[in-house]
């Protein structure tokens, strides 16, 4: 049985989700997958015959909470800035040091002929974002401002 990657939670005004990962890398990728799934019809984009392109994302932070927040925020801003239809995110590397965590990854996108956007995500709310270490890996609670 496949392990859950994320689930959406009820929220009064915005949208919240919990993401899971056996590693922090997987948690970042599943969090991005959940957020992009709110923004776009990711299956439709992924199946389209258009050429897949990438946007590089590099973020540094002092904690896992901040690293997740910075990465998700950067994805939102890059996708909005370029006006593209994104359908995935892959972490290429995570470096931990005394100064913190540095994440490098790529957002996958295509230029679609037909509109595939679902919701306009304005940003990720930092005050409720939490990354937790669990027996099975990591869990993150994320609130998205729509």
N, C-alpha and C positions, 0 to 999 in steps of 0.2 A: 504494500500500500504506500502510495506517495505521500510524503509529509506535506502539510499545509505550508504554503509560502507566505500567505498573508490572509487577513480577513478584515472586512469593513465593520465599523462600529457605529451604533446610533449616536447622533450628536444633534443638539438643538439648532445650531446655525450653520456650522461648517461640516466638514467630513473628517472623520477619524478612522485610522486603521492600525492594526497591530501586524507587524511583520516578524518573520522568524528566519533563523539561519543557524546552521551547525557551526558556522564561523562568522566573524565580523564581515568578511568579504561577501559571503552569501546573504547576510542580513542587509548590507548596503544594496546589493542587486535586487533582492526581493522587495525592499522598501521602494526603490525606484520603479520596479515593475508595478507595484500597487498604485503609486502616484500617477505614473504614465497611463495606467488603466482607467483612471478617473478622467484624464485629459483627452485621451484618444481611443479609437477603436483599434487597439494594438494588434489584434488578430488579423483584421482586414489589411492593415498596413503591412504587417509581416508577410502575408500571403500574396500581396500585390507583386506584379512583375517588375516594378520600378527598381532601379539600382539602389542598393543600400550604401549609405554614406555614414560617416562618423563625425562627431564633435568631441574633441578632447576636453576632459575635465580634470583639473588638478586643484586640490584643496589641502590646506594644512590647518590643524586645530590642536588644542591642548587636551581635548577629551573625546571619547567616542560619541557622546551626545552632540558635541559641536561638529565633529567630522560628518556625522550623518546629516545634521541640519545644513551645513555648508554645501555638501554634495547635492542634496535635494534642491536647495535654493539655486545653486549654479545650473542644475538641469532645467529648472523652470525658466530662469533668465536666458539661457542660451537658446532654448527652444523658441521662446517668445521673440528674442532678438532676431533670429534667423527665419522665423515664420515657417518652421518645418513640422512634419508629422513624425514624432518619435515613437518608437515601439520597444526599446530595450536599453539596458545599461549593463556594461561589463566592467568589473574592476580589474585593471591590469596589474596593479601593485599597491601594497600597503606597507609603509615603512614606519616603524615605531622607534622613537628615541626619547631622550630625556626632555626634549622640547615638545614632544607630542606625537601626533599621527599625521602622516602625509598619504593622501589617497590619490591615485592616478587611475583614470578610467576613460571609457568612451561611451557616448550616447549614440545609439543606432537610429537612423532616420531615413525617410524617403520623401521625395517631393511627389505628392499625390495630385492626381488630376481632379479628383472629387473630394469634397470636404469630409474629413474623418474626425474632426474635433468633437468632443462630448461636453466637457466642462471647461470653463476658464479658471484655471488655478492661479490665484494671485500670489501665493507664497506658502511657506511652511511656518507654522506658529512655533517659536522656540520654547515658550514657557511651559508647554505640556509635553514636549518631546523628551522621552526617556529611553535609554538603552540599558537593558538588564542582562547580566550573565545568568544563565540557567543551567541546570544539569545537562540539558540536551544541546546547549549552544548559547544563542543570543535571542533576545526579544526586544522589539522597539515599538513604542506607542507614538504615533505621529498624528498631529492635527493639521489639516490642510485648509487654508483660507480660500474659499471659492466665491 
